[in-house]
Every structure is written in structure tokens, then in C-alpha cells.
Amino acid sequence: MTSPRRHRPPVVPFALWDGGMSAFSSVILTFVFATYVASAVASEGAVGEEAVRAAQSHGSQVLTTWQSIGAVAVALLAPLLGNLADAGGARNALLRITTLATVVTIALMPLVALDADYLTLGAVLIALAVVFSELAGVFVNSVLPEISTPANRGRVSGTAWAVGYWGSIVCLGLVLVLFVMPGTGLLGITDEDGWNYRAIPLFVALWILAGTLPLMLRTPRHPAGAPGERWTPWQGYASIVRRVIRAVKEEPVMLQYLVASAIYRDGLGAVFSIAGVLAANAYGFSTVEIIVFGIAANLVAGFGVFLGGRVDDRVGPRPVIIAGCVGIIVLGLVVLALDATAVFWVAGLAICLFVGPVQSASRNLLTRLSLPGRETENFGLYATTGRALGFLGTAAFAAAVAISGETRTGILGIVLVMVLGLAAFLPIRLGAAGRAASAPAGRRRVAP
């Protein structure tokens, strides 16, 4: 007799996927490897303080340029592959391909030697990993409605986000102890030719593979929306255009939400992307202090999103998104008004408490707004709109700094982006999709 356990939805593998893949953003993108490429690799061989600064500035430019190219690739590919996943039933295969491609790309990063000639290779590999990981996220997000019910979807989504944050903490801590601090790390890998940093991506690749493998093996079956039909990229794009045109008349709420969420989600992303720069340049944090702050931020964010998912189930995603955005705006103004390191620690960590719940509730809300069988395509559009407006947070931060001449005032730019996103979100008539699923009208379709 078949055990009932075999029929349980893969909720734990879904959460472990986030716990594994989060190591890419925390270790490769934020704290360790991207810094190695843009700073150490780019400036290798430069003589003199001025030459080193110029080389590092060039390294940052090369890194961000290639990431911008990667963002364009995601914007073009995400809705197309989402359409293929839904129409042709290829969601599970594409999830495995893009996840494994992320792992392989990261595993190739040790090829980036401590030599300025390897700067472009490092930037390209990081950009490729960003593309593959974000595409994989499109397919994983579409699994959420298949492993949860409207009543527990907020909890499932929030728990997975929390596992992602906590996974970042554990992986980052292990990387620091094994490879970086103190000196060569416990593994004893020396810094000759940068190997103490070059070995880190191999560890991260194994970490990601271990975390994502359970879901790759247990992904729920995703039937084709148009079985037997021949699919081509041109037909896929034509289908997307037709769908957007149709949505203008039939699903205006979906389009409004995609735009509004893209704005405030970019503000959320900027909170983490500039936290280290703000801590170092505005408050004089050392490298160790920045790392400690980063670990604390992920810990608080994980706790916040874990609780936020449960609140989402009780009151619905709309109140969670509104409360989270308001909390971030208010706390951002507190940091801006009170120039003290203690205030930055307390208010900065409190901001992290709200970031995760807004991200998780936003993912949940999109599943509620999606018609059955269109989830993957919608998450592709979700990624595309996010990338299309992905410059707002960092651009507003940079503009505020340029105008004032002080790094700390860049916080105002992020606050303004969050205000704009909230202002765009508030008028949207979400109906039952924004309320708790236990409400009588709680269904997938949006109330007119």
C-alpha cells in the first residue's frame, strides 16, 4: 500500500530551494565574490593610491554594466520562458535547467584569477548567474499555488522566504570561518593568486545544489496549457503581446499590480543593496562590522517574514504590503533625521523586519491574481516589470547623494521610491485577492 507521505506537497523542498539559492545573492553578489572581482581583481597590478581607486572604479563599472546586460536578458526571456512553461508544460524541465545552469556558472568562477585581465570574465560569470537564478526563480514561484491552499499560502511563502534568509546567514558564516577569517580560514587555503576567495564559489555551488535538489526531484507535475501545439519563440512573444492587450481590458488589476509592485519591490531591493555602502561611507563601519550587520539583518528579516506569512493568512496580503511599506518609510525617515550610529543599527534592523513580509505577501498576491494555468507566465511578467523599473531605487539613492553631497541623505531617495510604490498600490481594487482566504469571497478571481 502506498504511504500517504508520498502524496504530501513538497513544502519543505520548496523552502529548502530558497535556503540554497539565497547563498548566491548573499555570498557571491553582496559580501564576497563580487567585491573580490570589482576590487581585488580589477586593481591587481595598479601602483599608487590614485591608480588603485581608478582601477576599482573601472571594476565597479564593468561589473554593473554586465549586470545591466543581464537584466535586459531577464526582461526578454522571463515572460517568454514563462509562456513556454505554461503552454507546453515545460515548467519543471526549465526549473531544473536554469537551477543547474546557475550551479555550473558559479562553479566556473574559480577561473577568475587575481589578475586584471580576468575582470571581464568575472563580471560575465556573475551576470550569467544572475540571469539563470532569476529565471529559475520565475519557475519556482509558480510552484507555490500548487503546493499550498489559499488558506495557508501566506505561511508557506513566508516560511520559504525565512529559510532563504536563514540559509544566507549559515552559508555566509561558514564562508567567513572556512575561507576568510582569520587569515586563510580553517581550511588553510592561502591567498596566493586569490585562491582563498576563488575557492568560495565551489562551496556555494555545492550549497545551492544541496538545497535545490529536493525540489528538482519532487516538483509537482505541471500540465501543458496547450498540449500538442507547436511552440516557437515568435509565437511565444506574439502570445504575450496578445495577452497583455487582452489584460488591458479583462485584467486591468493585474497590470496595475505589476507596475505598482515593481516600484516598491525595487525600493525593497535597494534597502539591501546599499546597506553595506551606507554603513561604510556614512557611519564608518569596518569590514567586520558590515558583515556582522549583514548577518543580523538577514536574521531579523527571516524572523519578520516567518511571522509575516502567518499574518498574511489571517488578514490577507494587502494589509501586510501596506503596513510593511509604511513601516519602511517611517523608519527610513527616522534614520535620515537622527544622525547616530545607534539609530542606524536599531532602525536599520527594524526596516529589515518589514522587507521580507512585503516580498512574501507580494508573491502570494500574484498567485491570487493569476488565473489557473497562467502562474508561470505571470511570474515571468512579474520579473520583467521588476527589471524594467529596477533602476529606480539605486538611481534615486545616487541622485540624492549627488544633490546633497552626503551618503546618508541617499536614504531619502529610497524613501521616495517606497512612497511612489505605495501610492501606486493603494488605489488598486484587489477585491477578494487582497483579503484573507478564509473570507467567503476568497477565490482566485478578482472581484470586479
Secondary structure by P-SEA (a helix, b strand, c coil): cccccccccaaaaaaaaaaaacccccccccccaaaaaaccccccccccaaaaaaaaaaaaaaaaaaaaaaaaaaaacaaaaaaaaaaccaaaaaaaaaaaaaaaaaaacccccccccaaaaaaaaaaaaaaaaaaaaaaaaaacccccccccaaaaaaaaaaaaaaaaaaaaaaaaaaccccccccccccccccccccaaaaaaaaaaaaaaaaaaacccbbbbccccccccaaaaaaaaaaaaaaaacccaaaaaaaaaaaaaaaaaaaaaaaaaaaaaccccccaaaaaaaaaaaaaaaaaaaaaaaaaaaaccaaaaaaaaaaaaaaaaaaaaacccaaaaaaaaaaaaaaaaaaaaaaaaaaaaaccccaaaaaaaaaaaaaaaacccaaaaaaaaaaaacccccaaaaaaaaaaaaaaacccccccccccccccccccccccc
